[in-house]
Amino acid sequence: MTDRTMTDRTLAKATTPLPFAIHRNAEPVAVGDRTKLLADPGFGRVFTDHMAVVRYSDTKGWHNAEITARKPLMLDPASAVLHYAQEIFEGLKAYRLADGTLAMFRPDANARRFQQSARRLAMPELPADVFVTSISELVNIDRDWFPSVDGGSLYIRPFMFASEVFLGVKPASEYLYLVIISPVGGYFKGGAPAVSIWVSQDYTRAAPGGTGAAKCGGNYASSLVAQAEATKHGCDQVVFLDAAEHRWLEELGGMNVFLVFEDGSLQTPPLSGTILPGITRDSLMTLARAEGLVVREQPYAIDQWRADAQSGRLTEAFACGTAAVVTPIGRVASPDGEFKIGAGGPGQLTTRLKQKLVDIQRGVGPDPHGWVHKLG
Ligand SMILES: *Cc1c(COP(=O)(O)O)cnc(C)c1O
C-alpha cells in the first residue's frame, strides 16, 4: 500500500496557482458544421474543440495543466480505473446572461463537492482554484460553441480517474483530471412536463457508509438496472428508498426530490450520507427560505407520500438537478399501485421556484447570494 500522506496533499496545495498552458486546436470544427450541430444539440452528444487536462502523481503533485485539442485518450489496458472504478465527476452549466456575458453557476460549490467525492474515493483533492480556473479557461476558449437555441447552455463535465498502470487493489498513485464541454439545448423541449417515477423494490442506490454522497461513476453504474426496471413499468425515472428499512424516500437516479404541502411548506430528505448533496437542492432551499417558506430536511416515508397525496395534504412534488434544473413529478408507481400528485402536471410553487432559480442563472433576476460567476 502506498499511503498518500498529508505531506503529499499539502505539497499539491502549495504548488498552486497552477498556470494552464494553452494549446489551440489546429483543426477545429468548421464554422458551418458547428452552426449545424448547435441548431439542435440535444444533450451530451455534441462536444467543443478543446478540453482541460491536469495530471497528478504522488511524487509531483498536480502538474502539467493545459487546455488542449479535445481528442481520444490513450489508456493502458491496465489503467486502474478500468478495473476498480476509482472515478469521480461533476456537472455544472455556463449560461449566457441577459447582458450577453457568459457565467458559471456556483462553480465554487462544485469544486468543494469534487474534493469531498475525492476524499471518499481515496483520491487526491484538486485545489478549488485549479478546478474553477480549468473551467473558466476552457469555456473562454470554446465560447463560440454557446448554442443560441432557446434554453441552451454549456454543460461542463469535470472528472478525474485513476490512471496508474497497476492491477493491485489500492488507491492509485497517478490520476488524470479532465474537463470537457457539451453544448446542450433545453433539457426538455417546450418546458418540463411532469414525469412518472417508479419506486424501486429490489434495488437500493446507497447504504450508510457507502458512496451515495459522492459523485462517482459507480453509483450510476449500479442504478442502471433499476432505471431499466422503471422504464419497463412505463415510468420515466426511478426513485430509491433507504437500504435499511426500504421505507424512507431518498432520491432519483441522478436528481434530489422535494415535496410541497398544502400549507405551502416544503420537505426534502436530509443529507444523512446516502444522498448526493445537490447544488440545485441547496439553491432551491435557500430561495424558498428567503421567501419565508418553511423547508424541512426530514425523512419522509413512502406510505406517508401515498396517504398525503390521496388526502390532498401533499399538493406537488419535484425532482431537481443541474441538467434539467426542476422536473415536476406527476405520478408515482409501485407494485402496490400508483398515485397521482396534485393534478398530475407541474404545480404552482414548483413552477415559481424554478423560474426564480432560472432567472438568477440567466442574469434576468437579481443575484442576492452571489451565485453567478461571470467570465471575463
Ligand atoms: C449530480 C446529482 C444530483 C444533483 O446535483 P446538482 O448539483 O443539483 O446537479 C442529485 N443526485 C445525484 C445522484 C447526482 O449524481
The ligand as an SDF file (V2000), in Angstrom:
LIG
                    3D

 15 15  0  0  0  0  0  0  0  0999 V2000
  -25.4380   15.2840   -9.5130 C   0  0  0  0  0  0  0  0  0  0  0  0
  -26.5120   14.5820   -8.7560 C   0  0  0  0  0  0  0  0  0  0  0  0
  -27.6260   15.2530   -8.2220 C   0  0  0  0  0  0  0  0  0  0  0  0
  -27.8940   16.7170   -8.4700 C   0  0  0  0  0  0  0  0  0  0  0  0
  -26.8840   17.5620   -8.0570 O   0  0  0  0  0  0  0  0  0  0  0  0
  -26.7960   19.0560   -8.6570 P   0  0  0  0  0  0  0  0  0  0  0  0
  -25.6040   19.6280   -8.0180 O   0  0  0  0  0  0  0  0  0  0  0  0
  -28.0560   19.7290   -8.2640 O   0  0  0  0  0  0  0  0  0  0  0  0
  -26.6740   18.8890  -10.1270 O   0  0  0  0  0  0  0  0  0  0  0  0
  -28.5330   14.5350   -7.4780 C   0  0  0  0  0  0  0  0  0  0  0  0
  -28.3890   13.2140   -7.2820 N   0  0  0  0  0  0  0  0  0  0  0  0
  -27.3520   12.5240   -7.8020 C   0  0  0  0  0  0  0  0  0  0  0  0
  -27.2540   11.0730   -7.5400 C   0  0  0  0  0  0  0  0  0  0  0  0
  -26.3790   13.1850   -8.5510 C   0  0  0  0  0  0  0  0  0  0  0  0
  -25.3560   12.4910   -9.0500 O   0  0  0  0  0  0  0  0  0  0  0  0
  1  2  1  0
  2  3  1  0
  2 14  2  0
  3  4  1  0
  3 10  2  0
  4  5  1  0
  5  6  1  0
  6  7  2  0
  6  8  1  0
  6  9  1  0
 10 11  1  0
 11 12  2  0
 12 13  1  0
 12 14  1  0
 14 15  1  0
M  END
$$$$
